[in-house]
Amino acid sequence: MKLFTERTVVKRELSDVRCNACGTEVSKDAAGYMHDYVSLHKDWGYHSPFDGESHAIDVCVDCYRSWIGRFVIPPDEHVCA
């Protein structure tokens, strides 16, 4: 004999992304997929100004473009195949 129990499962799903720099919501296309954005995560080590902290940020394309425009050495660019 098979016995069954019912379980309620809570699942975390990404509902929206907001840019840490400007606060705007990253838009979605007609199918519900989010447009591109940059997501960074950094665990800071000893002797840094953020010793032992963990930071996560999301940056929209417009803010990313503005940010890298101020870099002395620009990021390497490669065409994705």
N, C-alpha and C positions, 0 to 999 in steps of 0.2 A: 504494500500500500504506500502510495506517495502522499506525503503531507506537505502542504504549502503554507507559507506565511506571506503576508503582504508587507512591503516595505516602501516607505516614502524616501526618495532620493532627492537631495538638494544638489543641483548642479550649477556651478558658477559659469556664466557665459558673459563674454564681452559685449556690453550694450552700447557704449560710446567711448570715444577718446577725446580728451581736451588737451590742447597745446599748453604746456607749462609756461611758455613765453608770452603768448598773447591771450590765452584763455578761450579761444574759439574752438568749437567742436569740429573734429575732422569729419568731413562730409562722406556720405555713402553714395554709391552708384545706384542705378535702378534695381539691381539684383540684391542690394543690401550689403555689398562688400565695401569696406572702408577704403578710401583713397589713401595713397602712400603718405607715410609720416615716418619720422626717425624715432626709434625707441632705444634709450641708453640706460644701462645699469652699471653701477660702479660700487664695489666694496672697497672702501678706503683703508689703507694700511697704516702701520705705525709711522709716526713722525710726519704725517700729513696734517693739514689744517682741519681735516675731518676724521681724525683718528678713530677707527672702530665703527664709523657710520656707513650706512648703505644708502645710496641715492639711486632713484629711478626717475627718468624724465621722458616725456613724449613731446616731440616738436613737429609742428606742421611744416609743409613744404615751403611756404612763404617765409616763415621764421628761420628755417634751415638755410634758405638761399641768402637771407640777410646776414645770418651768422657767419657762414663760410666766406661771404664777401669781405669780411673784416680780417680774415686769416692772412698772416704774412706769407705762409707757405700753404697754398691751396691743397685740398684733398686730391689724391690720385683718382683719376677718372678712367673707368674701363667700360666698354660696351658689353652689356649682358647678352649672351648668345641665346 
